[in-house]
Amino acid sequence: MKFISFISIICITFTFNLRAQDTIEDDLSDQIIDEYRYLEKLKYVLLPHKGTFILPFSYNNNPNGKIPEESFPADLREKRGRFNDYLETEFQISFSILTNRNVFNTGFNTYFGYTHHSWWQIYNDDWSRPFRETNYEPEFYGRKVLNEKIDFLGGHLLAYDIGAVHQSNGEVQENSRSWNRIFTRVAFVHDNLLIVPTLWYRLPEGNEDDNPRMYRYRGYGNVVLKYRYEEHNTSLKVMPGTKFAGYELEYTFPFEEGIRYYIKAGYGYGLSLQDYDHENRRIGIGFKLADPFSYDPKDPKL
């Protein structure tokens, strides 16, 4: 019931936003493609990928107390208090690099992407301010950006990707969390809404599987919805597992050119690898770098 209530509120919010402004779909499509084409022509440039941000204050009212607190003696835990404190700093660095253009004249460009996502217990002086968790996510994919708009589910298809990705938390043995997938994702615009669904297949790992129940919490894909209203951007990421689900809601607005104020709330499962099977309830505030969706060439400060 919690999941149903949460997603209902989000759907109402997006429905209200979609009705709040009647914009021209073609304008947003053209802006995203034009900005992407411009970045694509630059050599040796780190392109925006899955978002680069810092949340100096990120609060989780349900931190996982089992990992790695259970690894320490009880008397030490009693003396120092919680290893995973409620307040921490969260940041992500994510970029992609163009490796080849128009491979075999197919219109596909190939990219190497990397996403580094960390949760830092910077306020936890009793435990020497450790990095509680870091997720490492390299991927290689091909992308085709369409020169002609194609009608797709009532909108316009912009691009589609095919690739492979590895994700790991860099830990060993019992605390190790990793998986490998092949995936496909598409991006299309409907009015002022950018929709990016991703489907994946997890490559089998045999008897050495670190996460045998991953499909129950992360499922076979996710979907990201991004909506732009003037200088305000909202985003919803839905991660439906076969039994549980997770959600991330984001809101940004301009701070300075290329930098935006950023608020992110997360609820449910699968928000990180180490805690993929632990329910999280998080909210954070900070800053995020702009990307082709949030950039408006008519008003660069956005």
N, C-alpha and C positions, 0 to 999 in steps of 0.2 A: 504493500500500500504506500510505503514511503516513496518508492520509485515512481509509482503512478502519479502521486501528488506532485512530486518534483517536476516530472516531465510535463504535466498539465500546465503548471505555472509557466514553464518555458515556452510551450506552444502558444499560450495566450499572449505572452510578451511579443513573440515574433509575429503573430497574427496582427496585433495592434500596430506594430512598426510597419508592416507591409501595407497596411491601410492608411498609415499616417501621411504617406507621400506617394503620389502617382508620378514616377520618373520614367525616363525613356531607357529601355533595356539596352538598346544598341550603344548608348553613350558609355555605360559602364563596361560593356564588352570591349569596346574600342579602346578605352582608357587602360584596361588591364593588359590587353595584347600589345598596345603601343609601348607601354612602360617595360613589359617583358622583352619585347624585341630590341629595345634600346639597350637593356642590360645584357642581352644575349650577344650583342656585337662587340662588347668590351672584352679585351683579352686579360687573362690572369686576374679575374675579379671573382670575389666570393659572393655568389648570388644568394638572395634570401631563400630560405627553405621552409622550415617548420616553426619559425619564430625565434627571435633572440630577445631575451628580457631579463630583468632582475627584479625580484620582489624582496626588498630588504626586510619586510615584515610579512611573514607567512604563518598563519595560525592554524593548527590542527587540533580540534577538541577531542580527537580519538586516536592519538598516536599509538603505534604498535609497540607494546612493552616487552614482547618476547624476543625480538631480534634487535641488537645482540645482548640485551641485558641478562638473559639466561646464561650467557657465557662467563659471567663474573660471579665471584663468591657473594653470598647473601650479605655478609657483614660490610663488604665494600659498597654494595648497592645501597644499603641502609645509611652509610656514612655520606655518600656523594649525592644521593637522590636519583631522580630519573635520568637515564641515559638519553632517551628520546624525549626531549622537552616539548612543550606545546608550541612555543614560538621559535622560529628559525628563519633563515634566509634561503630563498629558492631562486635559482637562476638557470638559464638555458642559453647555449650558443649553438646555432644551427645554420648551416650554409651548404651550398652545392657549388660544384665547379664543372664547367662545360669541358668535356673531354674530346668529343668528336661532333662535327656538324654533318647533317644530311647523310647519315650512314647508308651506304649502298644505294643512294638516290631514293630512299624510302620516305624522306621528310622527317625522319627521326633524328634528334640529337641525343647523345648519351652524356650522362652526368654521374659524378661521384658526389654523394651527399653524406654529411655527418651531423649528428645531433648529440650534444653533450648536455645532460640534464642533471643538476646536483641539488641536494638538500643539505644545507650547512647549519649545524647547531652552534652558530656563532655566539649566541647569548648564554650558552651552557658552559660557564667557566669551570664548574666542578669536574667536568670530564674533558677539559682542555680543548673545548670548542671543536669537536670532530666533524668531519663530513659524514653525516648519517647514512647517506646513500648517493650513489652516482650511477646513472644509466648511460651506456655508450652505444651509439646506434649508427654504424656505417651502412651505407646502401649504394647500390649501383642500379641505374635505371635509364631507360630510353623514354623520351618525351616527344610527342608530335603536337605542335601548336597549329591549329587549323587556319588556313588562309581565308577560307570561306565559311561563313556561319552555317551550321547544320542544326535544324530543329531537333530538340531532344527534350522529351517530357514537358512540353510547353515552354521551354526556354531555348537557349542557344548553347551548343556544345563548343567549348573553347579549346580543350586539349585533353590528351589521355596519356597515361604512363604505363609502362610494364617494367618490372624490376625484381630485385632480390635484396633482402635486408637481414642483417644480424643485429640482435640487441642483447646486451649483457649488463649485469651490475658489477662485474669485475671481481666478484668474491670467489671463494674456493669451497669445495665440498658442500657441507650442509647448507651454507648460506648462499650458494651459487644460484643465480637465476639467469637463464639465457634461452633464446629460441631463434630459429632461422625460418624465414618465410620467403615465398615468392608472392608477388602481389600485382594487382592492376588497380589503377584509380583514374577517375575522370573528373573534369571540372566543367561545370556549365552554369550559366547565369539565367536567372528568372527574375525579371524586374530588377530590383536593387539587391537581390540575394544571390550570393555565390555559393554553390553547392558542390562539395567534393566528397563523394563516396569512395571508399576503398574496400576491396575484397582481397583476402589472402588465403594461402594454403600453407600450413605449417609443415616444414620438412621433418620427417620422422627422425628421432634420436635413439631409438632402440631402448635397451635397458638402462642407459645412462641419462635418461630424461630428467632434467632438473625440475620441470614443471608439468607433471603428468595431467594436472587438472586445469591447464591454462584455458582451454576452450570454454570451460564453465564460466570464466570471468572475463575473458577477452574475445571470445567468439571467433567469427570468421571475417571480421572486418569492422569498420566504423564509418561514421559520416560526420563531416564538418559543415556547418551552415554559417556563413558570414554575411551580415547585413550592414549596409552603409546608409546612414541618414545624415546628409550634410557632412559636418566634420566628426560625427560620432560613428564608431564602429562597434558592433556587437558580434559575438561568435559563440556558437554552441557546438561542442563535440560530444557525440553520443557513442559509447562503447558498449554495445549489447553482447553480453555473453550468452551462452545457452541456458544458464540458470540465474546469473546475477548480471548487474550492469553498472556502468560508471558514467558520470556526466561532468563536463567542464564548461563553465560559462565565463566569457571574457567580455570586457568593455574597455575601449580605449578612446582617448580624445587628445588633441594636439597639446604638446608642451613647447617644443621648439622644432625647427625644421628637421625632419627625419627622426624625431623622438616623440613618443606619445606617453601620456599618463596611462597606467595599466592597472586594472583590477581583475583578479581571477578568483573564481569560486569553484571548488570541486567537491563532488559527492559520490560515494559508492566505491566500487571495486575497480582494480586495474589501472589506477592512476600512476603507479610506478611498479617496477618489476619486483622489488623486495616485498612490497605490500600488495601484490596483485590479488591475494585472497583475503585481504584485511580491509574492512570498511573504513574509508576516510571521509572526513568532513572538514574541508579546508577553505580558507579565504586569505588572500594576500593583496598587497598594494605596492606598486612600484612604477617601473618605466619599461617601455618596449620600443624596439626599432620599427620604423615604418616598413611596409612591404608594397609590392605592386597593387594590392587591393586597396590599401589605405591611402596610396599616393594619388593626388589629383593634379595633373599637369597644369590646370588652369589656376591652381592655388598651391604652389609648392610647399608652403608652410604646413600643409596638412600631411 
